[in-house]
Amino acid sequence: MASRIFNVVKTIVISYALTCVILLALSFGVYKFDLSNWQITTGIIITYIAASFIGGFIIATREKNRRILWGMGVGLIYFLILAVASIAVNKGIAIDTMEAVRALLICAVSGAAGAFFT
């Protein structure tokens, strides 16, 4: 049990490291190329997809049973950490419910897809 929790923690750390790299590149794009609002939103969605997909892929290589569920779980944990951080920074919920549901589905499905392709 402890090794499974450790595997999930390591996977989430890797996913957030990837998130940092992608968001750093996105912020450079905003600074250098004056990206529009829809380009920034698209970049953030791509970040969710990439980080959850890689997280699902990594956890599925470590856990041999129920890989798709593990991948989906990592995607959900990734989203929950994002949501909690957003609530803490904004001192309340600052996102539309439909946008939150969309982000939740993107993270869960991307994590499951990453696990599926192992």
RAZIWO-V352344 format. One record per residue. N is the residue number from 1. RES is the residue in one small letter. PSI is psi in whole degrees, -180 to 180 (none if undefined). OMEGA is omega in whole degrees, -180 to 180 (none if undefined). D_FIRST is the distance of its C-alpha to the first C-alpha in Angstrom with 1 decimal. Layout:
n:res:psi:omega:d_first
N:RES:PSI:OMEGA:D_FIRST
N:RES:PSI:OMEGA:D_FIRST
This chain:
n:res:psi:omega:d_first
1:m:-44:-179:0.0
2:a:-35:180:3.8
3:s:-34:177:5.4
4:r:-43:178:5.2
5:i:-42:178:6.4
6:f:-40:176:8.7
7:n:-42:179:9.9
8:v:-43:180:10.9
9:v:-46:178:12.5
10:k:-41:180:14.4
11:t:-43:179:15.5
12:i:-39:178:16.8
13:v:-43:178:18.6
14:i:-42:179:20.2
15:s:-42:180:21.2
16:y:-29:173:22.9
17:a:-43:176:24.5
18:l:-40:177:26.0
19:t:-44:179:27.1
20:c:-43:-180:28.9
21:v:-46:-178:30.7
22:i:-43:-180:31.8
23:l:-31:174:32.9
24:l:-43:177:34.8
25:a:-39:178:36.6
26:l:-42:179:37.3
27:s:-35:174:38.7
28:f:-41:177:40.9
29:g:-39:178:42.2
30:v:-43:-178:43.0
31:y:-46:-172:44.8
32:k:-37:-171:46.7
33:f:3:179:47.4
34:d:61:-178:47.5
35:l:149:179:45.1
36:s:171:-178:45.8
37:n:-42:-180:43.5
38:w:-30:177:42.5
39:q:-38:178:41.7
40:i:-44:178:39.4
41:t:-43:177:37.7
42:t:-41:178:37.3
43:g:-38:178:35.8
44:i:-41:178:33.2
45:i:-41:176:32.3
46:i:-36:177:32.1
47:t:-46:177:29.8
48:y:-47:-178:27.4
49:i:-49:-177:27.7
50:a:-47:-177:27.2
51:a:-43:179:24.3
52:s:-39:179:22.3
53:f:-48:179:23.4
54:i:-41:177:22.3
55:g:-44:178:18.9
56:g:-40:179:18.5
57:f:-45:-178:19.9
58:i:-47:-178:17.6
59:i:-33:180:14.3
60:a:-29:177:15.8
61:t:-24:-179:16.7
62:r:-35:180:13.1
63:e:121:-174:11.6
64:k:-21:180:14.1
65:n:143:177:13.7
66:r:48:-175:14.9
67:r:-42:-178:15.8
68:i:-39:176:18.3
69:l:-39:177:16.1
70:w:-43:178:13.7
71:g:-43:178:16.9
72:m:-39:178:18.3
73:g:-42:178:15.4
74:v:-40:177:15.8
75:g:-41:178:19.5
76:l:-41:177:19.2
77:i:-42:177:17.2
78:y:-47:180:19.9
79:f:-44:-178:22.6
80:l:-40:177:21.3
81:i:-42:175:21.4
82:l:-45:-178:24.8
83:a:-44:180:26.0
84:v:-42:178:25.0
85:a:-40:179:26.6
86:s:-43:178:29.7
87:i:-40:-180:30.1
88:a:-42:-178:29.8
89:v:-43:-177:32.3
90:n:-2:-178:34.7
91:k:44:180:34.5
92:g:177:-179:34.0
93:i:119:-177:33.5
94:a:24:-178:35.8
95:i:148:177:35.0
96:d:146:-178:36.3
97:t:-41:-180:34.1
98:m:-36:177:34.9
99:e:-38:178:34.0
100:a:-42:178:30.6
101:v:-41:178:30.0
102:r:-44:179:31.2
103:a:-40:177:28.9
104:l:-47:179:25.9
105:l:-40:179:26.9
106:i:-47:-179:27.6
107:c:-44:-178:24.1
108:a:-46:-178:22.3
109:v:-39:178:24.7
110:s:-40:176:24.7
111:g:-43:178:20.9
112:a:-39:179:21.1
113:a:-40:177:24.2
114:g:-40:178:22.5
115:a:-35:-179:19.8
116:f:-35:-175:22.7
117:f:16:175:24.7
118:t:none:none:22.3
